[in-house]
Each structure stands twice: as C-alpha cells, then as structure tokens.
C-alpha cells in the first residue's frame, strides 16, 4: 500500500523499509585496543539491544561483552591497561550517565560511579597511568561537576579537584593532573584558567567574551605549551599554541571563514598532527609531515570523508572510517608500515545495494544578504522539479548539519520528497560573525533564514510551494512550532520532536548543571528575569490561534533538556482551541528516541502524517513490537 498522487512516483526506486533506515546498525563504532590485539565494536544482541562486542584482530572469535537490558550502549572507550572497556549508560533517557567498566576476560561489569541521580562525565585517561580515570561528577551539588580520580583496579573513588561553582570544562596535563579549566563568567563569556602545579592558585590566561568561543585542546609533552582553539582576534576559531612561560600565542592553523572542526594528536607524544576545517565537506590540513604519506594513502582507499577512530599506542595501526552520502560507513584497519588498509565491515551492509540519494551542498543569500549554506537531497530516479518538500531543521541551535549519509534525509527522499537541511544563522562552524548573527533572533532572523530557504527551493523549481512541511528535533522542533504559528501560510504541515513551545518555561526548567552557562543562554536567547515579554513574543505557545496546518509532536517523558511539559502545554492549548494536533509520548525516552522500537514507531506515524498532507509515498505502519509510544 502506498499513496501515488503523481505519475512520477512510479519512477522512484522501491520503498526502503523503515527498519533498514532506522533500525540498529549491524556493527558500528569499532575501536582498536591500545596494544592492537583486540577490536571492540557496538552490535545488537539476540534481543536487538546494542552491546559492546569483542574480537581478536585477524580472528573470527567475536563475542558479546556487555548485557544491557533495554536502552543499548552507544558510547564506550578502551582503558590503557587493555583489559577493560568503559561504557556510558543512563536510565530511560534521563542523561544521568554512569561509567561502567567491563572486563574483556570475565565479562564482569562494575559501575564506577554508582551514585543515584548523579551524572558522570569522563575527563581523561593516560597511558602512563593505566589504572586511573579522571571523572567529573555533580555528586556534592547538582549544578557543578567536581573532579574525582577513580581506581580502575579496585573501583575506589577519590576526590581530586573542587569546582568553585563556575567551572564548565576541566583538562589534565600529561601527568594526569588537573591543570587547566574553563570557567563560565557573569557576562556570558568564559575564562581560561591555569595552574603551574595542583598546589598553586588558578591564574587567568585569557577571557573570552560572550561573542567569542574558545577551549583548550591539550598540553605539549613537556607541559610548557598549551594548545587551544579560540575565535579571539579573528572571525573564525583558530588553532593556537600558548607558551606558558611568556604567555605568547602562535597561530598554528586558521581559516578566515570556517572554525577549527577537529584536531588529531599523537597518542603518546602529544604533538599536533592534523587539523580539520569543515567547509561544505571535511577538509584536513597536515601539521606533522610524518603522517602526510599516511593521509595520502588513506585518501586513496575509497571515496568519501575519512576520519581516524583509534590508534595503537605503538602507532603502527589506525582504525579509519569512511563516510559517504549514499551508503554505509566503512571501517578499515590501516597498517602504517606497509601503507595498506584491511577492510573490516560496514555499519549497515543492507544499504550497499539500495538506490540512495546523493546530498548536494547548496548556498543562498538570505534577505539581509547573509550567505547561508545547507544540503539538498532529492529523490533518486526522478527530476528534482515541483516536488513536495521537507525543510529538516537541525537542533542545538548551536550546532550544524554536515555532508554524509543521513537516515532521515534518505527516508524522506525515498518517499518522494525534496529534503533541505539549512545551517541558518546561529549555526556553528562558520565563524563568530555568523554564529552571533543568531543572537536574540529565535523566531526572528533565524526563522527568516528558513523561510528564505523555502523561497530558494521554490524559485529553483525544485519544490511545490503548497507542499512544503517543516520538521526537526529540539531547536528544530521549536522552529517547526514557530513555522506553524508565526508564518502559518508557508508550511503545509509540521513534525516537532522534543521541541520547546515556551522559551520562558524552557529556561525555567533547564537541568541544574546548565546553571553556570545560563548567562550565555541569556546572551544568545534573551534574559528570562528581565525580558519576559520579549521571550513570550518569541514563544509559539502564545500564538496557537494563528495555526492553520496540522502538527505532529513526539516527546520523551524523561527529557531533562526539554521537559514533557513543553509538549503537553501546546497540545492542550491547541486542543482547547480546536487546532489539528497529534501527540505521541514515549515514557522510556529522553531528548530523542534511543530505542529502535520507539524510533520505528514514531517515524511510521510521521510517514503516514506526511503522506496525508504532502502526498508522498508511505510504507504501512504495521506492527512494531516493543515500542512504548502512547498516543495522547
């Protein structure tokens, strides 16, 4: 069963099952052990729950290490003793992550941070201290993270460094001692702090204003140089070396328009080896000639963007991943001595045989002349003309979309929609002028950029003006609500996933550990205490009388960022006003849908919803065992 309102639809490739696009990967996120003997990776167990698995490199002795019961494991890393891995897990999406250690020999799991209602954030491991990990925890105060030293042999937790209340980022030196911190400041900016030894007082190295961004990257091996990224004295974030004796800064790498997007550091000698600038696609700049031939060899293996996932301590083997826009992620082990690559696996082999769409970088001029970049995905097999379309808005909003395989974009394109993803002003990566152009522009110029994107789609002949929906999660969900309230005639329908409806209640209910960055949020959004009317004027909840088009909302009951009340209140108000709204609540989810059963359930409902109002194709909803969705 599929809706076919257009003869062109018959020329589309076969429907790709949602299970293929939104189900669990077959194997993903592999990492080499520090000695190169083992390979760990994430894969589903026989109950389709993601676990950490292990194999001996070169063998086929794959075995399951962990036994998570429900949510699945997504984040893990090796310890330097090579005998255990650490994975992160929360409870039903509450984001109070704990660090769990699992022995690769006995499969015994230990909770290293066994404190109820406490969030753990790994800070640093070091090969010279293989039995220790530094972890930030808000154990003494929900708002702030002190540093604790955890003994990986016996699990002992020792208090290490006190947070005076404003530290939002800690960094250790090569001796695994906390020597650098970033403190939030009352002006919405931040201070870079340093101490020569752990016994000395903190000194101020640099202040970043609210309109600048910066963070430390690491120390040199001798501890005399601090590497950092910052946008001070420039438009875009540059990679800098700060001499801690003279306090002189030297520019290592910079781009006038694009921020530093990643730094590759040698695993043991702490030298900077490469830096990434993410333009339309990922661009590497070599800093250390000793790896130039390696990057050249890696680039020849297959098309797409490559990145280095892990390296052995001997630095003789690297694990390299390749990302494409129209297929899975491919993983290889690269041997530096022979300059050869051995294929491991792809994360979703099923995608290899499918007619997937390509993703094209685009740009357009916003109404005030600002250049806005984005990515266009149009259905394979048919001309990109007069199509129904979905404006897919990223979250954050201080984040950005990038090139590569995107399951949502592929799903929508396969159903017959043009998909436009826009890095509207306020998105990161494009320098501070572009980032700061989004300040205080929620539901204003940030929304204008999205409207200008729709006009661009229509003017190019790609989209039918009367069949454009808006969809997104988090800030993208808010943008959806803004689209249907502030510009009710533009969009044919909206899909909001965990989006705030009232900026005032959003700011009133932020997690306690966001308290130190509240001044920054006030600077970028508006001040809840002094500008309530201004924030109300940017909140969709107060404009529901304008809504003309249907809305679908998905929400996690345990979301600590955008509380369930954000969705409840707009649904209730819309129903009282007789406005068309559908609402699905997931009792065991947080800020987004981690469990594949819940993803499949929500996207099935969203697909039927979009087909109804835009006329695209639709795979039947069918039976989805195990989901928790409640139609409210």
Secondary structure, 3 states (H helix, E strand, C coil): CCCCCCHHHHHCCCCCCHHHHHCCCCCEEEEECCCCCEEEEEEECCCCCEEEEEEECCCCCCEECCCCCCCCCCEEEECCCCCEEEEEECCCCCCCCEEEEEECCCCCEEECCCCCCCCEEEEECCHHHCCEEEEEECCCCCCCCEEEEEECCCCCEEEEECCCCCEEEEEECCCCCEEEEEEECCCCCEEEEECCCCCCCCEEEEEECCCCCEEEEEECCCCCEEEEEECCCCCCCEEEEEECCCCCEEEEECCCCCCEEEEEECCCCCCEEEEEEECCCEEEEECCHHHHHHHHHHHCCCCCEEEEEEECCCCCEEEEEEECCCCCCEEEEEECCCCEEEEEEECCHHHHHCCCCCEEEEEEECCCCCEEEEEEECCCCCCCCCEEEEEEECCCCCCCCCCCCCHHHHHHHHCCCEEEEEECCCCCCCCHHHHHCCCCCCCCHHHHHHHHHHHHHHHCCCEEEEEEEEEEECHHHHHHHHHHHHCCCCCCEEEEECCCCCHHHHHHCCCHHHHHHHHHHHHHHCCCCCCHHHHHCCCHHHHHHHCCCEEEEEEECCCCCCCHHHHHHHHHHHHHCCCCEEEEEECCCCCCCCCHHHHHHHHHHHHHHHHHHHCCCCCCCCCCCCCCEEEC
